[in-house]
């Protein structure tokens, strides 16, 4: 998992790529998958909004919310500044990379 995220981050290294629609989808999907994976391994959610969403609606509600956010960004994409899209994608992919790191640390912990 960590290698896949690292490879994907290198592929998304340029600003031109980070402002693409594909990057919107990739970064949102990566954040979703890595969040759920880390939580399954025992991590806790650090974002209070997402934590409340997960508590009230569960993983399915979280996935639905991430899909809704992705579709909203794609819908308004033509009206958004490229700098804003780059910022959002970079932040979201950074969170996904952090999630992958946390998951890899949890996977290395010995089980009792």
ABEGO torsion letter per residue (X at the ends): XAAAAAAAAAAAABAAAAABAAAAAAAAAAAAAAAAAAAAAGBBBABAAAAAAAAAAEAAAAAAAAAAAAAAAAAAAAABBAAAAAAAAAAAAAAAAAAAAAAAAAAABBBX
